[in-house]
């Protein structure tokens, strides 16, 4: 059963900003240098204008002793919520009948 999530999912940039940068008094410039990325690259993520890529997830996981999956799952959850709740016509897609024998086993 699919339960509809009504609360907007947190963007990973918010987590970086609020849970790491502020308490640790890190600037975008200093954190970008530690991560080995440009200030602009990190700024777009922290300001929620860009998403976390697999490469960035690896960098963040190493810097903050987390897992890359944390960052990628957070990004995926945010993106999916945004797409599902945005102005898109995906709801008009007609389901395709797939015989039970052809359905993916999960």
For each residue, the residues with C-beta under 8 A, 3 or more apart:
1:
2:
3:
4:
5: 9 81
6:
7:
8: 78 81 82 85
9: 5 74 77 78 80 81 82
10: 14 15 74 78
11: 14 15 48 51 74 75 78
12: 15 16 45 51 52 60 71 74 75 78
13: 16 17 45 46 47 48 50 52
14: 10 11 17 18 48
15: 10 11 12 18 19 20 74
16: 12 13 19 20 21 31 45 46 60
17: 13 14 20 21 22 46
18: 14 15 21 22
19: 15 16 22 23
20: 15 16 17 23 24 26 31 64
21: 16 17 18 24 25 26 27 28 31 46
22: 17 18 19 25
23: 19 20
24: 20 21
25: 21 22
26: 20 21 30 31 34
27: 21 30 31
28: 21 31 32 39 42 43 46
29: 32 33 39
30: 26 27 33 34
31: 16 20 21 26 27 28 34 35 42 63
32: 28 29 35 37 38 39 41 42 43
33: 29 30 36
34: 26 30 31 63
35: 31 32 42 56 59 60 63
36: 33 59
37: 32 41 42 56 59
38: 32 41 42
39: 28 29 32 42 43
40: 43 44
41: 32 37 38 44 45 50 56
42: 28 31 32 35 37 38 39 45 46
43: 28 32 39 40 46 47
44: 40 41 47 49 50
45: 12 13 16 41 42 48 49 50 51 52 56
46: 13 16 17 21 28 42 43
47: 13 43 44
48: 11 13 14 45
49: 44 45
50: 13 41 44 45
51: 11 12 45 75 78 79
52: 12 13 45 56 57 60 71 72 74 75
53: 56 57
54: 57 58 68 72
55: 58 59
56: 35 37 41 45 52 53 59 60 71
57: 52 53 54 60 61 68 69 70 71 72 75
58: 54 55 61 62 68
59: 35 36 37 55 56 62 63
60: 12 16 35 52 56 57 63 64 66 68 71
61: 57 58 64 65 66 67 68 70 71
62: 58 59 65
63: 31 34 35 59 60
64: 20 60 61
65: 61 62
66: 60 61 70 71
67: 61 70 71
68: 54 57 58 60 61 71 72
69: 57 72 73
70: 57 61 66 67 73 74
71: 12 52 56 57 60 61 66 67 68 74 75
72: 52 54 57 68 69 75 76
73: 69 70 76 77
74: 9 10 11 12 15 52 70 71 77 78
75: 11 12 51 52 57 71 72 78 79
76: 72 73 79 80
77: 9 73 74 80 81
78: 8 9 10 11 12 51 74 75 81 82
79: 51 75 76 82 83
80: 9 76 77 83 84
81: 5 8 9 77 78 84 85
82: 8 9 78 79 85 86
83: 79 80 86 88 90
84: 80 81 90
85: 8 81 82
86: 82 83
87:
88: 83 91
89: 92
90: 83 84 93
91: 88
92: 89
93: 90
94:
95:
96:
97:
98: 102 103
99: 102 103
100: 103
101:
102: 98 99
103: 98 99 100
104:
105:
106:
